[in-house]
Amino acid sequence: MVICYFSAQYLPTVGGVERYTWNLARRTVATGHRAIVVTSALPGLPAQETDRDGIEIFRLPVWPLMKGRFPVLRPGADLQRAAKALWALPIDFCVIQTRMYPQSVWAALGARRRRIPAIVIDHSTGYMPVGGGLVGLCGRIYEHLACGLIRRTHPNFYGVSAAVTRWLTTFGITAAGCLPNAVDPAGLQALAEKNPKDWRAACGIGPQTKLVAYVGRLIPEKGAAELAQAVAGMPDAALVIAGDGPLLAGLRQSSAANVFCPGSVPYPETIQLLAQADVYCLPTRYAEGFPTTLLEAAACRCPIVCTPTAGTEELLPGPEYGVLLSDTGPDAIRAGLQRMLGDPSYAHSCADRTYRNLCDHFTWDAVFDKIIEIAKSTG
């Protein structure tokens, strides 16, 4: 079977959708099928290649709007050549991520024209954060128009969490089900143990100090600044913020002595941070679909303190699995961290329960098996 994955952004760009696509494509190849990933062009990368995992990659010419976060296909001879080569392939099934990008509309229309079965997997629980006022209104109107165009091609829609499937009703879409975000617990454990970086030594954190970890993009909606303020008032704790973004410079300048901001770090080191931390905290206000970092923390048996974002109702279905924050102010975050860090027995039981839940429901093998079932039933 030849499965074509459309993802407006893809590795080496780092993000949840990018890794979701990569993991499914890898399993496609590993199980004897053929995987094609169609994404946006990036400087210095070829328009077409086959990577070391055997994944065939097409990179389409785009205008990288919103600093690359919203790529828009650029018409012209290069796009025509790429489209001709792509659609000449014997594609059996298309997986389109997500509903909002112009490339997703282009993919849905192209698949429909060639009578190739397709599904759309959505990863958000809100509109794109493009701003307020007229700009925000235009963004919402665009999203409804894009969804309308995709709906006319009659694909089935899926969400990566129950919250995403509920959000899709905003666009008049009844989801066919969930294809949840996932991880490979054994693979993450191997990363955590292979030549591990000692984060406490690197930051000069003593053995009696509780280590709090944050991993993610440094944008206002993710809550890293409020988390830094919360930990600044905890003399027996230290915070490592692993990530890059527009807030990084400000955090480095204003953070207390017990807050460390190394910026973007290699992926294995982020997993090692989660494996060594006493708690992972994600006080996000962002329209998350199902944050990958929550799953990675669970796979590393790291206790979790977070806001009730999408995915938490499945991964953390009760207080015996983790601490859900009442709000995202520094005082509420500090109280949540103290609840977890102040009771090691509770923290250990939360991490253990969440790990078992993860292994039962949120692995890439399980998600890929479901995609193959869908492909066979719609082919």
BAKOL-718399 format. One line per 2 residues: number of its first residue (from 1); their letters; for each residue x negated, y negated, z of C-alpha. Coordinates in Angstrom, 2 decimals, padded with zeros to 5 digits. Layout:
BEGIN
NUM	a	X Y Z ~ ...
% end
This chain:
BEGIN
1	mv	000.00 000.00 000.00 ~ -001.21 -003.53 -000.83
3	ic	-000.20 -006.07 001.83 ~ -000.72 -009.77 001.22
5	yf	-000.95 -012.03 004.28 ~ -000.34 -015.75 003.76
7	sa	-001.81 -017.96 006.48 ~ -002.33 -021.67 005.89
9	qy	-005.34 -021.51 008.21 ~ -007.69 -018.58 008.72
11	lp	-011.08 -017.73 010.14 ~ -013.56 -019.29 010.69
13	tv	-010.94 -021.79 011.86 ~ -010.10 -020.57 015.36
15	gg	-006.54 -020.28 016.58 ~ -003.78 -017.87 017.50
17	ve	-002.25 -017.55 014.02 ~ -005.69 -017.12 012.47
19	ry	-006.62 -014.24 014.78 ~ -003.15 -012.70 014.44
21	tw	-003.62 -012.57 010.67 ~ -007.17 -011.24 010.94
23	nl	-006.24 -008.45 013.33 ~ -003.36 -007.25 011.17
25	ar	-005.49 -007.42 008.02 ~ -008.27 -005.43 009.69
27	rt	-005.85 -002.70 010.68 ~ -004.43 -002.68 007.18
29	va	-007.85 -001.80 005.78 ~ -008.73 000.58 008.62
31	tg	-005.61 002.66 007.96 ~ -006.40 003.09 004.27
33	hr	-004.31 000.26 002.82 ~ -005.44 -002.82 000.93
35	ai	-005.35 -006.22 002.65 ~ -005.31 -009.61 000.95
37	vv	-005.39 -012.88 002.90 ~ -004.33 -016.08 001.14
39	ts	-005.36 -019.24 002.96 ~ -006.70 -022.76 002.47
41	al	-010.08 -023.71 001.07 ~ -012.80 -024.80 003.48
43	pg	-016.06 -026.62 002.66 ~ -018.91 -024.24 001.91
45	lp	-016.77 -021.13 001.53 ~ -016.06 -019.38 -001.80
47	aq	-012.64 -019.52 -003.41 ~ -012.50 -015.74 -003.44
49	et	-014.46 -013.04 -001.58 ~ -014.24 -009.70 000.19
51	dr	-015.47 -009.91 003.78 ~ -017.37 -007.29 005.78
53	dg	-014.10 -005.79 007.05 ~ -012.98 -005.13 003.48
55	ie	-010.38 -007.91 003.53 ~ -009.96 -009.72 000.20
57	if	-009.65 -013.47 000.76 ~ -008.20 -016.11 -001.59
59	rl	-008.79 -019.73 -000.57 ~ -006.47 -022.16 -002.33
61	pv	-007.36 -025.82 -002.99 ~ -005.67 -028.14 -000.48
63	wp	-005.52 -031.63 000.90 ~ -006.46 -031.13 004.59
65	lm	-003.94 -033.48 006.19 ~ -003.83 -034.10 009.97
67	kg	-007.57 -033.33 010.15 ~ -007.00 -029.94 008.56
69	rf	-004.14 -028.90 010.85 ~ -001.61 -029.34 008.04
71	pv	-003.13 -028.29 004.68 ~ -001.09 -029.15 001.60
73	lr	-001.66 -027.31 -001.69 ~ -003.44 -029.44 -004.29
75	pg	-002.00 -028.89 -007.80 ~ -004.39 -028.50 -010.69
77	ad	-006.37 -026.03 -012.75 ~ -008.06 -024.44 -009.71
79	lq	-004.72 -023.62 -008.09 ~ -003.35 -022.26 -011.35
81	ra	-006.35 -019.95 -011.79 ~ -006.11 -018.71 -008.21
83	ak	-002.36 -018.12 -008.51 ~ -002.77 -016.21 -011.77
85	al	-005.43 -013.93 -010.25 ~ -003.47 -013.42 -007.03
87	wa	-000.09 -012.60 -008.51 ~ -001.67 -010.25 -011.06
89	lp	-002.58 -007.93 -008.16 ~ -000.28 -004.97 -007.38
91	id	001.12 -006.48 -004.17 ~ 003.68 -004.29 -002.41
93	fc	004.57 -006.45 000.58 ~ 004.04 -010.06 001.74
95	vi	003.65 -011.31 005.31 ~ 004.06 -015.10 005.48
97	qt	002.91 -017.18 008.47 ~ 004.54 -019.49 009.43
99	rm	007.77 -021.20 008.32 ~ 006.54 -024.81 008.25
101	yp	003.66 -025.02 005.75 ~ 003.94 -025.93 002.06
103	qs	001.85 -022.84 001.32 ~ 004.53 -020.72 003.05
105	vw	007.19 -022.16 000.76 ~ 004.92 -021.50 -002.24
107	aa	004.35 -017.91 -001.09 ~ 008.04 -017.21 -000.49
109	lg	009.03 -018.58 -003.89 ~ 006.25 -016.64 -005.61
111	ar	007.16 -013.36 -003.92 ~ 010.84 -013.82 -004.72
113	rr	010.09 -014.57 -008.38 ~ 008.15 -011.31 -008.64
115	ri	010.62 -009.32 -006.51 ~ 008.00 -008.52 -003.88
117	pa	009.53 -007.85 -000.43 ~ 008.45 -010.43 002.15
119	iv	008.87 -011.33 005.80 ~ 008.14 -014.57 007.65
121	id	006.56 -014.45 011.12 ~ 006.97 -017.64 013.13
123	hs	004.71 -018.72 015.98 ~ 006.26 -021.86 017.48
125	tg	009.03 -022.97 019.80 ~ 009.25 -026.58 018.73
127	ym	008.66 -029.06 015.96 ~ 005.16 -030.00 014.88
129	pv	003.76 -032.68 017.23 ~ 003.33 -035.44 014.65
131	gg	004.46 -038.33 016.83 ~ 007.63 -040.16 017.74
133	gl	009.87 -042.65 016.00 ~ 010.19 -042.60 012.23
135	vg	007.13 -040.34 011.79 ~ 008.58 -037.73 014.10
137	lc	011.97 -037.93 012.38 ~ 010.35 -037.44 008.97
139	gr	008.44 -034.44 010.32 ~ 011.63 -032.81 011.57
141	iy	013.44 -033.47 008.30 ~ 010.53 -031.91 006.40
143	eh	010.61 -028.77 008.58 ~ 014.32 -028.28 007.95
145	la	013.80 -028.74 004.21 ~ 010.90 -026.26 004.17
147	cg	012.91 -023.70 006.13 ~ 015.84 -024.18 003.79
149	li	013.69 -023.46 000.76 ~ 012.22 -020.34 002.34
151	rr	015.64 -019.11 003.48 ~ 016.87 -019.27 -000.14
153	th	014.34 -016.54 -001.01 ~ 016.04 -014.24 001.57
155	pn	013.10 -012.90 003.60 ~ 013.62 -011.49 007.08
157	fy	012.31 -013.72 009.84 ~ 010.50 -012.50 012.96
159	gv	009.18 -014.32 016.02 ~ 006.10 -013.56 018.07
161	sa	008.20 -013.83 021.24 ~ 011.84 -013.92 022.28
163	av	011.55 -017.68 022.75 ~ 010.48 -018.07 019.12
165	tr	013.45 -016.05 017.87 ~ 015.74 -018.34 019.86
167	wl	014.02 -021.43 018.44 ~ 014.62 -020.19 014.89
169	tt	018.36 -020.67 015.40 ~ 017.59 -024.42 015.21
171	fg	017.19 -023.84 011.48 ~ 020.22 -021.57 011.14
173	it	018.00 -018.48 011.15 ~ 018.92 -015.27 012.94
175	aa	015.65 -013.41 013.47 ~ 015.44 -009.73 012.58
177	gc	013.34 -009.08 015.68 ~ 009.98 -009.67 017.38
179	lp	006.49 -008.90 016.12 ~ 004.70 -010.03 019.26
181	na	001.30 -011.53 019.60 ~ -001.16 -008.87 020.74
183	vd	-004.76 -007.98 021.58 ~ -007.06 -004.97 021.54
185	pa	-007.70 -004.29 025.27 ~ -010.54 -001.81 024.65
187	gl	-012.24 -004.16 022.20 ~ -012.02 -007.09 024.61
189	qa	-013.43 -004.99 027.44 ~ -016.38 -004.08 025.22
191	la	-016.98 -007.78 024.47 ~ -016.84 -008.62 028.15
193	ek	-019.48 -006.02 029.02 ~ -021.93 -006.44 026.10
195	np	-024.83 -008.72 027.07 ~ -022.54 -010.85 029.22
197	kd	-023.26 -014.48 029.90 ~ -023.32 -015.19 033.64
199	wr	-020.98 -018.18 033.81 ~ -021.55 -018.80 037.50
201	aa	-025.30 -019.00 036.99 ~ -024.92 -021.14 033.87
203	cg	-022.83 -023.70 035.77 ~ -024.55 -023.40 039.13
205	ig	-021.44 -022.06 040.85 ~ -022.05 -020.25 044.13
207	pq	-020.63 -016.78 044.90 ~ -018.16 -018.15 047.48
209	tk	-016.65 -020.67 045.09 ~ -013.49 -019.60 043.24
211	lv	-013.90 -019.77 039.46 ~ -010.94 -021.17 037.48
213	ay	-010.98 -020.78 033.70 ~ -009.26 -022.65 030.88
215	vg	-009.67 -021.59 027.25 ~ -008.05 -023.49 024.40
217	rl	-007.83 -026.60 022.30 ~ -008.34 -029.85 024.18
219	ip	-005.23 -031.76 023.18 ~ -002.95 -033.64 025.61
221	ek	-000.11 -031.13 025.33 ~ -002.26 -028.26 026.63
223	ga	-002.71 -029.77 030.09 ~ -006.49 -029.49 030.47
225	ae	-006.80 -033.04 031.83 ~ -004.17 -032.40 034.53
227	la	-005.87 -029.10 035.38 ~ -009.20 -030.91 035.80
229	qa	-007.57 -033.38 038.19 ~ -006.03 -030.52 040.15
231	va	-009.32 -028.65 040.61 ~ -011.17 -031.88 041.46
233	gm	-009.17 -031.83 044.70 ~ -010.18 -028.24 045.52
235	pd	-013.67 -028.27 047.13 ~ -013.78 -024.46 047.28
237	aa	-013.13 -024.02 043.52 ~ -014.78 -024.84 040.21
239	lv	-013.28 -025.11 036.72 ~ -014.80 -024.18 033.37
241	ia	-012.96 -025.68 030.39 ~ -013.99 -023.76 027.26
243	gd	-012.71 -025.47 024.14 ~ -013.03 -028.41 021.80
245	gp	-010.72 -031.19 020.73 ~ -010.06 -034.91 021.05
247	ll	-010.06 -034.84 024.86 ~ -013.51 -033.28 025.23
249	ag	-015.56 -036.49 025.42 ~ -013.20 -038.06 027.94
251	lr	-013.14 -034.95 030.10 ~ -016.92 -034.79 030.17
253	qs	-017.14 -038.43 031.18 ~ -014.44 -038.50 033.84
255	sa	-014.39 -035.03 035.37 ~ -015.53 -034.29 038.92
257	an	-018.74 -032.43 039.74 ~ -016.87 -029.12 040.06
259	vf	-015.45 -029.33 036.52 ~ -017.61 -028.08 033.64
261	cp	-016.85 -028.75 029.96 ~ -019.23 -026.79 027.69
263	gs	-017.12 -027.48 024.61 ~ -016.56 -024.80 021.99
265	vp	-018.30 -021.54 022.91 ~ -018.71 -018.26 020.99
267	yp	-015.71 -015.97 021.22 ~ -017.50 -013.20 023.19
269	et	-018.50 -015.76 025.81 ~ -014.89 -016.93 026.23
271	iq	-013.87 -013.33 026.91 ~ -016.74 -012.99 029.39
273	ll	-015.54 -016.16 031.11 ~ -012.06 -014.67 031.50
275	aq	-013.52 -011.40 032.80 ~ -015.57 -013.24 035.45
277	ad	-012.97 -015.83 036.50 ~ -010.85 -015.56 039.63
279	vy	-007.87 -017.06 037.83 ~ -006.90 -018.26 034.35
281	cl	-004.77 -021.39 034.18 ~ -002.81 -022.67 031.16
283	pt	-000.59 -025.62 032.17 ~ 000.59 -026.23 028.60
285	ry	003.48 -028.40 027.44 ~ 002.80 -027.44 023.82
287	ae	005.41 -025.66 021.67 ~ 003.57 -022.36 021.98
289	gf	004.74 -019.20 020.22 ~ 002.89 -016.77 022.48
291	pt	-000.55 -018.01 023.61 ~ -003.27 -015.52 022.74
293	tl	-005.33 -016.63 025.71 ~ -002.67 -015.31 028.11
295	le	-003.01 -011.88 026.51 ~ -006.80 -012.08 026.58
297	aa	-006.76 -013.00 030.26 ~ -004.42 -010.09 030.97
299	ac	-006.72 -007.72 029.06 ~ -009.62 -008.93 031.22
301	rc	-007.54 -008.30 034.38 ~ -007.74 -011.99 035.24
303	pi	-004.82 -013.29 037.35 ~ -002.72 -015.89 035.52
305	vc	-001.27 -019.25 036.56 ~ 000.66 -020.95 033.75
307	tp	003.76 -022.83 032.73 ~ 006.79 -020.79 031.61
309	ta	005.88 -021.08 027.95 ~ 006.92 -018.71 025.16
311	gt	005.80 -015.17 025.85 ~ 005.69 -015.46 029.62
313	ee	009.12 -013.89 030.01 ~ 007.73 -010.77 028.32
315	ll	004.17 -010.69 029.69 ~ 004.94 -012.11 033.16
317	pg	008.56 -011.10 033.76 ~ 008.49 -011.86 037.49
319	pe	006.46 -013.43 040.33 ~ 004.77 -010.08 040.93
321	yg	002.96 -010.56 037.58 ~ 001.68 -014.13 037.96
323	vl	002.41 -017.67 039.11 ~ 004.66 -019.83 036.92
325	ls	004.20 -023.56 037.52 ~ 007.16 -025.74 038.42
327	dt	005.74 -028.64 036.41 ~ 002.47 -029.75 034.83
329	gp	001.40 -032.46 037.28 ~ -001.93 -032.03 039.10
331	da	-000.22 -031.41 042.46 ~ 001.94 -028.58 041.10
333	ir	-001.04 -027.04 039.31 ~ -003.13 -027.22 042.49
335	ag	-000.37 -025.55 044.49 ~ -000.10 -022.74 041.92
337	lq	-003.84 -022.15 041.96 ~ -003.94 -022.13 045.75
339	rm	-001.08 -019.61 045.83 ~ -003.08 -017.22 043.66
341	lg	-006.57 -017.88 045.02 ~ -005.48 -017.87 048.65
343	dp	-004.21 -014.28 048.54 ~ -006.73 -011.88 046.92
345	sy	-004.43 -008.89 047.40 ~ -001.60 -010.65 045.59
347	ah	-003.97 -011.77 042.81 ~ -005.26 -008.22 042.33
349	sc	-001.76 -006.71 042.17 ~ -000.63 -009.37 039.66
351	ad	-003.60 -008.70 037.40 ~ -003.08 -004.94 037.58
353	rt	000.66 -005.09 036.78 ~ 000.12 -007.51 033.90
355	yr	-002.64 -005.35 032.44 ~ -000.37 -002.29 032.42
357	nl	002.43 -004.29 030.81 ~ 000.00 -005.52 028.16
359	cd	-001.22 -002.03 027.28 ~ 002.34 -000.74 027.01
361	hf	003.74 -003.48 024.74 ~ 001.19 -005.93 023.32
363	tw	-001.47 -004.09 021.30 ~ -002.32 -004.62 017.63
365	da	-001.82 -000.95 016.84 ~ 001.80 -001.16 018.01
367	vf	002.49 -004.36 016.05 ~ 000.89 -003.05 012.88
369	dk	002.83 000.21 013.07 ~ 006.04 -001.83 013.19
371	ii	004.97 -003.90 010.15 ~ 004.32 -000.72 008.17
373	ei	007.79 000.54 009.12 ~ 009.32 -002.74 007.93
375	ak	007.33 -002.65 004.69 ~ 008.42 000.92 003.93
377	st	012.05 000.20 004.71 ~ 012.19 -002.89 002.47
379	g	010.02 -001.59 -000.39
% end
